[in-house]
Amino acid sequence: MQEPQREIRAAHTASTVTVYQAYPPEIGLPAARDGRFPAAWKRDRMTWIKPSFLWMMYRCGWATKEGQETVLAVEIGREGFEWALRNACLSSYAPGVHPDRATWQRELKRSPTRVQWDPERDLRLRPLPYRSLQLGLSGEAARRYADEWTVAVRDVTPLAHEIHALVRDDALDAARALLPGERPYPAVEESLRNLRP
C-alpha cells in the first residue's frame, strides 16, 4: 500500500505524542535527567520538533554532529501538539494553499508554529517518496512546549548508536526491530487542511 504524500506518523498514546530533538550534552543531559528543559534552554528561540525518529537521525547524523550529540525523545500532551497544528502556518509559500504571497507572509508573522514537510528517510537515511512533519515552535508555542506540554524527556542517544551500528553491519532487520513504533497520527483533518501544499 502506498504511503500518503503528507501524513503525520508518530509514536503516540491516547494522551501523548513523542517528538525528537538533538542537543549538545549540556542541554540534553539535564533535560533527560530532570524531565524538563534546563534554564539554559532558550524559550525565545524557534525550536523544531520532529515526530520521525529516522528524520531526526538524518538531521543529527546518528547523534554525531557537533551540538547534536544528545538525542531526546520528548513526550508531549496531545492537546498541546494539536494546539500547535491549529496555530501553524506553512514555512514556505504554497500557491494552492495561500491566495497570494502577502497573505502567507502575514500568516507566517502571526503564527507561533511553522510546518515543514521534509522527505522521510529509510534506515540508510536515504529520502523516501513521502514526507515527514517538522514543527517549528516560537514565542508562545515554544514556552508552552517547554513549560506545559512536556510530559517526559528520555535520552535515546544509546538507541540511536545501537541502531546505527546495526545499519553499518548491514543487519537491517535487527535495526528495524529497534525503531520506535510510529504510526499515522489521527490529527483532526481541519487542522491539516491548510498545512498540506
Secondary structure as UniProt FT lines:
FT   STRAND          9..10
FT   STRAND          16..23
FT   HELIX           25..34
FT   TURN            39..40
FT   TURN            43..44
FT   STRAND          47..50
FT   HELIX           53..60
FT   TURN            61..64
FT   TURN            66..67
FT   STRAND          70..77
FT   HELIX           78..86
FT   STRAND          88..90
FT   TURN            95..97
FT   HELIX           101..110
FT   STRAND          113..121
FT   TURN            123..124
FT   STRAND          127..137
FT   HELIX           140..144
FT   HELIX           145..149
FT   STRAND          150..155
FT   HELIX           157..168
FT   TURN            169..170
FT   HELIX           172..178
FT   STRAND          183..184
FT   HELIX           189..192
FT   HELIX           193..195
//
